Amino acid sequence: MSRTSLIIKREYLSRVRSRSFILTTFLTPLVFVAFIVGAAFLSVKGKEQLKVAVIDENGFFKNRLKSDNDVQFDFPANVDTSNYLGKGYAALLIISKIDTSKQQTFYIRSQKAIGIGAAQNIENKIDEVVEDNMLQQSGITRSKLDSIHDNSHIAKVVSLEENEGAAKESNQLLASVIGYVCGFLIYLVLLIYGMMVLRGVMEEKTNRIAEVIISSVKPFELMMGKIVGIGAVGLTQFIMWIVLIIVLSAGAQAFVPHDTMQQVQMLQQHNGMMQGNTEQVSEGAQFIFNAQHTLGTANWTLIILCFIFYFLGGYLFYASLFAAVGCVTEDIQNSQSLTLPITMPVIFSFIIGTNAVQVPDSSLAIWASIIPFSSPIVMMSRIAYGVPGTVPYWQLIASVLTLIAGFLFTTWLAGKIYRTGILLYGKKATWKEMMKWAFRSS
């Protein structure tokens, strides 16, 4: 076995066998789910209903100004600005005489400022009542208008992507979700595992272990062994997460009633249409069918393969630079100034990636998905929209080739710096000095 393989094996096994790896691998998905559920719960339960007393100088707001979970409207007698707090109200809304020919200002008195959401909600509800009154004066009832409004919502637009004379259904919502998730995961990978490489190199340098190791292996072999070993740890973690998601999804189907799954199969056979069939389709069966149909519009094989490539390519591109910084400093605080030029492109790439999810064919998104500094995040933000539709083959090939050339260059550059910096003690190197080491002829 080669010396580099031994280093890779050591780095990989020492981390995979650790308790922290096992805990993060299995607990991270649960933490994400708990975070989403908790945020949704708090957004619903964390609100307090604002109790508002209303003084109406028009006479038609009572029984029309509807309360909801955020605001409760009451029309009590003998309430004014001097006693509304004593009667248990948090705010007092004064609706003066309305003149529809111009915009009016309505004042709400409260002991403390109300939130912007509550203020906007009150504005909208006043506008609705004014609109109802104007409709009634014109001989149109709100119920009739709502009926027309509901019955007119008949359009459902399905996007078809042209591909060599054939049309394939695509889903913009699914593509945007995949783009956000993949881009965010690679963003975390580049920062978390890049810093892991930096800390690993610094620990060996500080503990003088590197001096012992490079007596048997070349500095470049040591650096590559550490980078590849830690990268394999990250790839293993992602593969385990994918397997865990598949297992949980398959296990969840066991809890679905048999008749519901039969209804889902019937919907699949009839392409979602049950015309001519007297059996009623439950909401659960319709939901499962819609979810399966939506997920089926994505090219998962291409997405997974591209994710693995851009995960590895982006990691190798940035991890080698983190390793170069780690070999020239012995203090994590002093390394922050050196890592800033590395982390800033990652942060900017994530910002561009979030924009690319919304506008995947913009000039900024196209070029950022080709430049190796940003392509791992930005291209994964675009890839789910379709290849070769939104992402032509030439853009994907150019992105792949430039990223390969990019991580080969950064690996060579870091290797030259690593060779000198790993045995340098007691001096804080600068980027200018590191470039001199990298491009000197010897």
C-alpha positions as CSV (number, residue, x, y, z in Angstrom):
1,M,0.0,0.0,0.0
2,S,1.4,3.4,-1.0
3,R,2.3,5.9,1.7
4,T,-0.5,8.3,0.6
5,S,-3.0,5.6,0.9
6,L,-1.9,4.9,4.5
7,I,-2.4,8.6,5.3
8,I,-5.8,8.6,3.7
9,K,-6.8,5.5,5.7
10,R,-5.5,7.0,8.9
11,E,-7.4,10.3,8.4
12,Y,-10.6,8.5,7.3
13,L,-10.8,5.9,10.0
14,S,-9.7,8.2,12.9
15,R,-12.7,10.4,12.1
16,V,-15.3,7.8,11.1
17,R,-14.8,5.9,14.2
18,S,-15.1,8.9,16.4
19,R,-18.3,9.4,18.5
20,S,-18.8,12.9,17.1
21,F,-19.0,11.5,13.5
22,I,-21.6,8.9,14.5
23,L,-23.7,11.5,16.4
24,T,-23.6,14.1,13.8
25,T,-24.4,11.6,11.0
26,F,-27.6,10.4,12.6
27,L,-28.6,13.4,14.6
28,T,-28.1,16.1,12.0
29,P,-31.2,15.1,9.9
30,L,-33.3,14.9,13.0
31,V,-32.1,18.3,14.2
32,F,-33.0,19.8,10.8
33,V,-36.5,18.3,11.0
34,A,-36.9,19.4,14.6
35,F,-35.7,22.9,13.6
36,I,-38.2,23.2,10.8
37,V,-41.1,21.8,12.9
38,G,-40.1,24.0,15.8
39,A,-39.9,27.1,13.7
40,A,-43.3,26.4,12.2
41,F,-44.8,25.7,15.6
42,L,-43.4,28.9,17.1
43,S,-44.5,31.0,14.2
44,V,-48.1,29.8,14.8
45,K,-48.2,29.5,18.6
46,G,-45.7,32.3,19.4
47,K,-48.1,35.1,18.4
48,E,-50.3,36.9,20.8
49,Q,-53.7,38.2,19.7
50,L,-53.9,42.0,19.7
51,K,-57.1,43.1,21.4
52,V,-58.2,46.4,19.7
53,A,-61.2,48.6,20.7
54,V,-62.7,50.4,17.7
55,I,-64.4,53.8,17.5
56,D,-66.3,53.9,14.2
57,E,-67.6,57.3,13.1
58,N,-69.1,55.8,9.9
59,G,-71.5,53.2,11.3
60,F,-70.9,50.3,8.9
61,F,-67.7,48.8,10.3
62,K,-69.3,46.8,13.1
63,N,-69.9,43.2,12.2
64,R,-67.8,43.7,9.1
65,L,-64.4,44.3,10.5
66,K,-63.5,40.6,11.1
67,S,-61.2,39.4,13.8
68,D,-58.6,36.7,13.2
69,N,-55.8,34.9,15.2
70,D,-53.7,38.0,15.1
71,V,-56.1,40.8,15.8
72,Q,-59.4,40.9,17.7
73,F,-61.7,43.8,17.0
74,D,-64.4,45.0,19.6
75,F,-66.8,47.9,19.4
76,P,-67.5,48.6,23.1
77,A,-69.5,51.6,24.3
78,N,-68.0,54.4,26.3
79,V,-64.4,53.7,25.4
80,D,-62.0,56.5,24.5
81,T,-58.3,57.4,24.6
82,S,-58.4,57.8,28.4
83,N,-59.8,54.5,29.5
84,Y,-59.2,51.8,26.8
85,L,-56.2,50.4,28.7
86,G,-58.2,50.2,31.9
87,K,-60.9,48.2,30.1
88,G,-58.4,45.6,29.0
89,Y,-57.6,46.7,25.4
90,A,-54.1,46.9,24.1
91,A,-54.9,49.4,21.4
92,L,-57.6,51.9,20.3
93,L,-58.4,52.3,16.6
94,I,-60.2,55.5,15.6
95,I,-61.9,55.2,12.2
96,S,-62.9,58.8,11.2
97,K,-65.4,59.7,8.5
98,I,-64.3,58.1,5.2
99,D,-63.8,60.0,2.0
100,T,-63.1,57.5,-0.8
101,S,-61.9,60.3,-3.2
102,K,-58.6,60.4,-1.4
103,Q,-56.2,58.4,0.9
104,Q,-57.0,58.7,4.6
105,T,-55.0,58.3,7.7
106,F,-56.4,56.3,10.6
107,Y,-54.8,56.4,14.0
108,I,-54.3,53.6,16.4
109,R,-53.4,54.4,20.0
110,S,-51.4,52.0,22.1
111,Q,-49.2,52.0,25.1
112,K,-46.4,50.3,23.1
113,A,-45.7,50.2,19.4
114,I,-47.6,47.5,17.6
115,G,-45.7,45.2,15.1
116,I,-45.5,46.0,11.4
117,G,-47.4,42.8,10.6
118,A,-50.3,43.8,12.8
119,A,-50.4,47.3,11.4
120,Q,-50.5,46.0,7.8
121,N,-53.2,43.5,8.8
122,I,-55.4,46.2,10.2
123,E,-54.9,48.3,7.1
124,N,-56.0,45.5,4.8
125,K,-59.1,44.7,6.9
126,I,-60.2,48.4,6.8
127,D,-59.7,48.4,3.0
128,E,-61.8,45.2,2.7
129,V,-64.7,46.8,4.7
130,V,-64.5,50.0,2.6
131,E,-64.5,47.9,-0.5
132,D,-67.5,45.9,0.7
133,N,-69.4,49.1,1.4
134,M,-68.6,50.6,-2.0
135,L,-69.7,47.3,-3.7
136,Q,-73.0,47.3,-1.8
137,Q,-73.7,50.9,-2.8
138,S,-73.1,49.9,-6.4
139,G,-75.5,47.0,-6.1
140,I,-72.9,44.2,-6.0
141,T,-72.7,41.9,-2.9
142,R,-69.5,40.6,-1.5
143,S,-70.8,37.0,-1.6
144,K,-71.5,37.3,-5.3
145,L,-68.1,38.8,-6.0
146,D,-66.3,36.1,-4.0
147,S,-68.2,33.4,-5.8
148,I,-67.1,34.8,-9.2
149,H,-63.6,35.2,-7.9
150,D,-63.4,31.6,-6.7
151,N,-65.0,30.1,-9.8
152,S,-62.7,32.0,-12.1
153,H,-59.6,30.3,-10.6
154,I,-59.5,27.5,-13.2
155,A,-56.0,27.9,-14.8
156,K,-53.2,25.5,-13.9
157,V,-50.0,26.1,-15.9
158,V,-47.7,23.1,-16.4
159,S,-44.2,23.8,-17.7
160,L,-43.0,21.6,-20.5
161,E,-39.3,21.6,-21.3
162,E,-38.5,21.1,-25.0
163,N,-35.8,18.4,-25.6
164,E,-35.0,17.2,-29.1
165,G,-38.6,17.3,-30.3
166,A,-40.0,15.8,-27.1
167,A,-41.6,17.7,-24.2
168,K,-41.0,16.8,-20.6
169,E,-42.8,18.2,-17.7
170,S,-40.8,20.3,-15.2
171,N,-41.6,21.8,-11.9
172,Q,-40.2,25.1,-10.9
173,L,-41.0,24.8,-7.2
174,L,-39.2,21.5,-6.9
175,A,-36.3,22.8,-9.0
176,S,-35.9,25.8,-6.7
177,V,-36.0,23.7,-3.6
178,I,-33.4,21.3,-4.9
179,G,-31.3,24.3,-6.0
180,Y,-31.5,25.9,-2.5
181,V,-30.8,22.6,-0.7
182,C,-27.9,21.5,-2.9
183,G,-26.3,24.9,-2.9
184,F,-26.6,25.3,0.8
185,L,-25.2,21.8,1.5
186,I,-22.1,22.5,-0.7
187,Y,-21.7,25.9,1.0
188,L,-21.6,24.1,4.3
189,V,-19.2,21.5,3.0
190,L,-16.7,24.0,1.7
191,L,-16.6,25.9,5.0
192,I,-16.9,23.1,7.5
193,Y,-14.7,20.5,5.9
194,G,-12.2,23.1,4.7
195,M,-11.8,24.4,8.2
196,M,-11.4,20.8,9.4
197,V,-8.5,20.4,7.0
198,L,-7.0,23.6,8.3
199,R,-7.3,22.6,11.9
200,G,-5.9,19.1,11.2
201,V,-2.8,20.6,9.5
202,M,-2.3,23.1,12.3
203,E,-2.6,20.4,15.0
204,E,0.1,18.3,13.4
205,K,2.3,21.3,12.9
206,T,1.8,22.5,16.5
207,N,2.4,19.1,18.0
208,R,5.4,18.5,15.8
209,I,3.9,15.4,14.4
210,A,4.4,16.6,10.9
211,E,8.2,16.6,11.5
212,V,8.0,12.9,12.2
213,I,5.6,12.1,9.3
214,I,7.5,13.9,6.6
215,S,10.7,12.0,7.5
216,S,8.9,9.0,5.8
217,V,6.6,10.7,3.2
218,K,6.9,13.8,1.0
219,P,5.0,16.9,2.2
220,F,2.8,16.8,-0.9
221,E,1.8,13.2,-0.1
222,L,1.0,14.2,3.4
223,M,-1.2,17.1,2.3
224,M,-3.0,15.0,-0.3
225,G,-3.6,12.2,2.1
226,K,-5.1,14.6,4.7
227,I,-7.3,16.3,2.1
228,V,-8.6,13.1,0.5
229,G,-9.1,11.4,3.8
230,I,-11.2,14.2,5.3
231,G,-13.1,14.5,2.0
232,A,-14.0,10.8,2.1
233,V,-15.4,11.4,5.5
234,G,-17.7,14.1,4.2
235,L,-18.8,11.9,1.2
236,T,-19.5,9.0,3.5
237,Q,-21.7,11.2,5.7
238,F,-23.7,12.4,2.7
239,I,-24.2,8.9,1.4
240,M,-25.4,7.7,4.8
241,W,-27.8,10.6,4.9
242,I,-29.2,9.7,1.4
243,V,-29.6,6.0,2.5
244,L,-31.2,7.2,5.8
245,I,-33.7,9.3,3.8
246,I,-34.6,6.4,1.5
247,V,-35.0,4.0,4.4
248,L,-37.2,6.4,6.3
249,S,-39.3,7.1,3.1
250,A,-39.8,3.4,2.5
251,G,-40.6,2.8,6.2
252,A,-43.2,5.6,6.1
253,Q,-45.1,3.8,3.4
254,A,-45.7,0.9,5.8
255,F,-47.9,3.2,7.9
256,V,-50.1,4.3,5.0
257,P,-53.4,2.4,4.9
258,H,-53.6,-0.3,2.2
259,D,-56.7,1.2,0.6
260,T,-55.0,4.6,0.3
261,M,-52.1,3.0,-1.5
262,Q,-54.5,1.2,-3.9
263,Q,-56.1,4.6,-4.7
264,V,-52.6,6.0,-5.4
265,Q,-51.9,3.1,-7.8
266,M,-55.3,3.8,-9.5
267,L,-54.3,7.5,-9.9
268,Q,-51.0,6.5,-11.4
269,Q,-52.7,4.2,-13.9
270,H,-55.1,6.9,-14.9
271,N,-52.4,9.7,-14.9
272,G,-54.1,11.4,-11.9
273,M,-57.6,11.5,-13.5
274,M,-60.4,9.4,-12.0
275,Q,-63.1,10.2,-14.5
276,G,-65.6,7.4,-15.0
277,N,-64.6,5.8,-11.7
278,T,-67.2,5.9,-8.9
279,E,-64.6,5.3,-6.1
280,Q,-63.8,8.4,-4.2
281,V,-60.1,9.3,-3.9
282,S,-59.1,10.4,-0.4
283,E,-57.1,13.6,0.3
284,G,-54.2,11.4,1.5
285,A,-54.0,9.4,-1.7
286,Q,-54.2,12.6,-3.8
287,F,-51.4,14.1,-1.7
288,I,-49.1,11.1,-2.1
289,F,-49.8,10.9,-5.8
290,N,-49.0,14.6,-6.3
291,A,-45.8,14.3,-4.2
292,Q,-44.6,11.3,-6.2
293,H,-45.6,12.9,-9.5
294,T,-43.7,16.1,-8.6
295,L,-40.6,14.3,-7.5
296,G,-40.7,12.3,-10.7
297,T,-40.3,15.4,-12.8
298,A,-36.7,15.8,-11.6
299,N,-33.7,14.0,-13.2
300,W,-32.4,12.5,-10.0
301,T,-29.6,10.5,-11.6
302,L,-28.1,13.7,-13.1
303,I,-28.6,15.7,-9.9
304,I,-27.0,13.1,-7.6
305,L,-24.0,12.6,-10.0
306,C,-23.5,16.3,-10.3
307,F,-23.8,16.8,-6.6
308,I,-21.1,14.2,-5.9
309,F,-18.8,15.8,-8.6
310,Y,-19.3,19.4,-7.4
311,F,-19.0,18.3,-3.8
312,L,-15.6,16.6,-4.5
313,G,-14.4,19.3,-7.0
314,G,-15.4,22.2,-4.8
315,Y,-13.9,20.5,-1.7
316,L,-10.6,19.8,-3.4
317,F,-10.5,23.3,-4.8
318,Y,-10.9,25.0,-1.4
319,A,-9.5,22.3,1.0
320,S,-6.0,22.6,-0.6
321,L,-6.1,26.3,0.0
322,F,-7.2,25.8,3.6
323,A,-4.3,23.3,4.0
324,A,-1.9,25.8,2.6
325,V,-3.0,28.4,5.3
326,G,-2.9,25.8,8.0
327,C,0.7,24.9,7.3
328,V,2.0,28.5,7.8
329,T,0.3,29.4,11.0
330,E,0.2,27.9,14.5
331,D,-2.7,29.9,16.0
332,I,-6.3,29.7,14.9
333,Q,-6.9,33.4,15.6
334,N,-3.9,34.4,13.4
335,S,-5.2,32.3,10.6
336,Q,-8.4,34.3,10.3
337,S,-6.8,37.0,8.3
338,L,-5.3,34.4,5.9
339,T,-8.6,32.5,5.5
340,L,-10.6,35.6,4.7
341,P,-9.6,35.6,1.0
342,I,-10.7,32.0,0.8
343,T,-14.0,32.2,2.7
344,M,-15.2,35.4,1.0
345,P,-15.6,33.8,-2.5
346,V,-17.6,31.0,-0.9
347,I,-20.0,33.5,0.8
348,F,-20.4,35.5,-2.4
349,S,-21.0,32.2,-4.3
350,F,-23.8,31.4,-2.0
351,I,-25.4,34.8,-2.4
352,I,-25.2,34.4,-6.2
353,G,-26.6,30.9,-5.9
354,T,-29.7,32.1,-4.1
355,N,-30.3,34.6,-7.0
356,A,-29.6,31.8,-9.5
357,V,-32.4,29.7,-8.0
358,Q,-34.8,32.5,-8.9
359,V,-33.3,33.5,-12.3
360,P,-31.2,30.4,-13.5
361,D,-30.5,31.8,-16.9
362,S,-29.2,35.2,-16.0
363,S,-25.7,36.2,-17.2
364,L,-24.4,36.4,-13.7
365,A,-25.7,32.9,-12.9
366,I,-24.2,31.5,-16.2
367,W,-20.7,32.8,-15.7
368,A,-20.7,32.2,-12.0
369,S,-21.6,28.5,-12.7
370,I,-18.5,28.2,-15.0
371,I,-15.9,30.0,-12.9
372,P,-14.3,27.4,-10.5
373,F,-14.5,29.7,-7.5
374,S,-18.3,29.7,-7.6
375,S,-19.3,26.9,-9.9
376,P,-19.8,24.2,-7.1
377,I,-22.6,26.2,-5.5
378,V,-24.1,28.2,-8.4
379,M,-24.2,25.3,-10.9
380,M,-26.0,23.1,-8.3
381,S,-28.5,25.9,-7.9
382,R,-29.2,25.8,-11.7
383,I,-28.9,22.1,-12.6
384,A,-32.3,21.0,-11.3
385,Y,-34.0,23.3,-13.8
386,G,-33.0,20.9,-16.6
387,V,-30.2,19.9,-18.9
388,P,-29.9,20.7,-21.7
389,G,-32.9,23.1,-21.4
390,T,-31.9,25.7,-18.8
391,V,-28.3,24.5,-18.6
392,P,-27.0,23.7,-22.1
393,Y,-24.4,20.9,-22.4
394,W,-21.6,23.4,-23.3
395,Q,-22.1,25.2,-20.0
396,L,-22.1,22.0,-18.0
397,I,-19.0,20.7,-19.8
398,A,-17.2,24.0,-19.4
399,S,-18.1,24.1,-15.7
400,V,-16.8,20.6,-15.2
401,L,-13.5,21.2,-17.1
402,T,-12.8,24.6,-15.4
403,L,-13.4,23.1,-12.0
404,I,-11.1,20.1,-12.7
405,A,-8.4,22.6,-13.9
406,G,-9.1,24.8,-10.9
407,F,-8.6,22.1,-8.3
408,L,-5.5,20.7,-10.0
409,F,-4.0,24.2,-10.0
410,T,-4.9,25.0,-6.3
411,T,-3.6,21.5,-5.3
412,W,-0.3,22.2,-7.1
413,L,-0.2,25.7,-5.6
414,A,-0.9,24.5,-2.1
415,G,1.6,21.7,-2.4
416,K,4.4,24.1,-3.2
417,I,3.4,26.3,-0.2
418,Y,2.9,23.2,2.0
419,R,6.4,22.0,1.3
420,T,8.0,25.1,2.8
421,G,5.4,26.2,5.3
422,I,4.9,22.9,7.2
423,L,8.4,23.1,8.8
424,L,8.3,26.9,9.3
425,Y,7.9,27.8,13.0
426,G,7.8,31.0,15.0
427,K,6.9,33.2,12.0
428,K,3.6,34.3,10.6
429,A,3.7,34.1,6.9
430,T,1.8,36.5,4.5
431,W,0.1,35.7,1.2
432,K,2.9,37.5,-0.5
433,E,5.5,35.2,1.0
434,M,3.4,32.2,0.3
435,M,3.2,33.2,-3.4
436,K,7.0,33.5,-3.5
437,W,7.3,29.9,-2.2
438,A,4.7,28.6,-4.7
439,F,6.3,30.1,-7.8
440,R,10.0,29.8,-7.1
441,S,11.8,27.4,-9.5
442,S,13.3,25.1,-6.9
